[in-house]
Every structure is written in C-alpha cells, then in structure tokens.
Amino acid sequence: MTDLDPPLPPGELAHRLTQVYDLIGPVYRRAQRLVEQGLAPEGLSVGVRAVLALLHRNGPMTVPQMGRAQAISRQFVQRMVNDAAVRGLVESVPNPAHRRSSLIRLTDEGRRVVTAVLDRENLLLGEVGGDLTDSDLTACLRVLGAMLGALDHVDVS
C-alpha cells in the first residue's frame, strides 16, 4: 500500500471483497474438478490428495493439526488419513510431544504418489497465463490471507 493507494472505506471494502468471494467458489469448484481428473491415474480422492500434499509440504503432523491447517473437521481428516493408510500412503508414528495424538507421515509410496500428482498439477498451473506477475500473486495472497484471517473465529468442527 502506498499513499497513492489508500485503504478502502469499510462500505467499499465490503463490496470489493464480495466480488472476491463471488469468484472464489467457482474457481475452487473448477479447480477441484480438474484435480479430480488428474487424480484418476492414482485413484485418489481430493481429500486424500489434500492430506498427502499437506504432509509433503509440512512433514509429519497430527490429525488435529491437519484439520486446523485445512479449516476442516478433525473427523473428516481422520477418514482421509484412514483411507490413505489402507493404501499404504501414510503411516502413524509415535509423537514425542503428545502420547495420545500420533504423528501421521508419508510412506515412500505416499511420497512417490503425491510427487507425481503435484508434478502434473504444476504443469497445468504453469499454463494459466494471463501475464500474471509476482506482485499480482503477492497481492492476491495478501488479500486472501486477510480474508481467511477474518474468518478464524468460524468453527470448522
């Protein structure tokens, strides 16, 4: 933000953020369908893919940590972890910080599968185009982060 670009007054900010929310839903649903199509070779669900990608990015995590990170219920994450475990993609290991909440980590097969999925997705995303700049994406991430932060009080359980 510069002096030439002052913060919007609350009423105008609300209107502009509504425009962003109106785009988020369709973008998310179309991206989800594209992800589902890309998951066909591995036979993964979008939920299992999300768990694998989160573990790939962050390393071993507990189910509650994954739920908080994805703003979804612990119960849903547990079902996705169970599905992934049955397929040998994740495993439960002792958590030195908490006896009752195991850490979930990728297996070698899980690492191979999620890497293949993410590589395919990156190829597709590289074709988005639109002459987007790093500044454009930095601003987008800042706005979406602020919008998400404003909703932190919403219960996802």
N, C-alpha and C positions, 0 to 999 in steps of 0.2 A: 504494500500500500504506500502511496506517495501523497504529497499534498495535492497533487493534481487529481487524485482518485480517492476522495474521502469516503469513509464508511457510509453505507446507505441508511436512511432513517428507517425505523422499525417497520412501518407500513410497506414501504417499497421493498425492504429486505424480505419481508414475508411473501410478497408477491413473486419476487425473483426466485426465492427458494422453492416455492410451489412449482414453478416451472422446472426446476431441477428434479424435484420428487416425481413430477409427471413423466420425466424421461427415464428415471432410474428403473421403474417397474418394467417397461418394455425392453430396455437394454438388458436387464437381469434375465428376464424370461427367454429372450432370444439367445443370449449367451449360454444359458443353461441348456437350451435345446442343442446348440452347437457342441457344447461339452458332452452331452449325452451321446450324440452321434460319434464323437471322437473316442468315446469310451467303449464303443462296440467291440473293437478287437480284444480288449481285456475283459469284457463283460462286467465292468464295474458300474455301480450306481453313482449318481452325482454325490450322494452323501459319503460313500466310501472314498471316492476321489478326494473330497474335501478333507477328510481325516488324513489320508495319505499325504496330501500336499502340505497340510499344516505340520505334520511330523517331519516331512522333508525339509521344510523351511526352518522349524524351531528346534528340532531334535526331540527326544523323549518328553512326553507330557502326561499329566493325569487326565482322566476323562473330564473332571470339573474344569480344569484349565482350558481344555479344548472347547468346552461349551461356552465359557466366558469369551474366549478369543473369537468364536464364530457367532456369538449372540444367539445361540440355540440351546435348547434344553439339554441337560446332562443325560436325560433318558434317551433322547434321540442319538446323541453322540455314542452312548453305550451300545445301542443297537448297531450303529455303523462299525464300531470297533469290533463287536462280536462277529459281524459279517466278514470283516477283513481278517480276523483271527482264524475263522473257519477256513478261509482260503490261503492261510499261511503268509499273509502280507504284513501282519503286525504280531507282536508278542508282548506279554505282560512281564515286567521285571520288577524286583523289589525297589521301593522308593526309600532312599536313605533319610529323606526329610519327613516321611509320613508312613507309618506302618500299614494303615488300613487302605491307603489310596495308592495302588500300584502305578508305576510309570508304564506307558504304552510306547513302544518303539517299533520302527520299521524292521522287518527282516531283510535279508539280502534280496529275496524275491520281491518284497514290497518296494524296496529301493529301485529295483530294476523296472518294475511296472510303473511306478509313479514318474520315474525319469522319462520313460517312453511317452507317457501321456502328456507330461509338461512340455517335452520337446515338440510334439505335434501341435499343442496349443500355441506355443511360441511362434511356430511357423505361420499359423493362421493369423495371430495377432500382429505379426510383422507386416501383414498385408492390409492393415486398417487404412493406411494412407491419411488423406485429409491435411497434409502439410503440418501436422502437429509438431510443436516444439517442446523442448524440455520445460520451458517456462509455462506453456499451456498445461502440461501434465502436472507440474508442481502446483499451479493454482487450483487445478481440479482436485488434486489430493488434499490440499489445504481446506477447500470448501467442503468436500465430502467428510473429511475428518472432523470438522467443526459441526457438521450436521449430525454425525454419529455421536459425537460427544454430548450434544444437546439432548440426545435420546438415551443417555446412560441410565437414567432412572427407570426406564421401561423394563419390567420383569420379563425374562425370556424362558423361565422355567415352566 
